[in-house]
């Protein structure tokens, strides 16, 4: 196992084919999944609004640096897919954007 890097991944998608039960549950929990609830966690943090069209998941992935950002994105998308399926929510194609926190440069103001 090589050097481990921490990646912040935002996985975006569109709800698709939601059942009435799924739609009702999402609407009942919508206030808990707004902008203020967005956090990067290993299990993922789901955010959406009451239109139930688009969603995003914020996920932290720790993996080998040599596998790179593409692998971190694939791992995150797999986690999100599993989570949505377990909750019974239909969705379309997922896309992700990845930030390697170990290589990110921080500019401090003096």
GIBELLIN-V401563 format. One line per field, one symbol per residue. ss: DSSP state (H for helix, E for strand, - for the rest). A space follows every 50 residues. Layout:
ss = ???
This chain:
ss = ---EEEEEEEEEEEE----HHHHHHHHH-HHHH-HHH---E---EEEE-- ---EEEEEEEEEEEHHHHHHHHHHHHHHHHHHHHHH----E---EEEEEE ----------
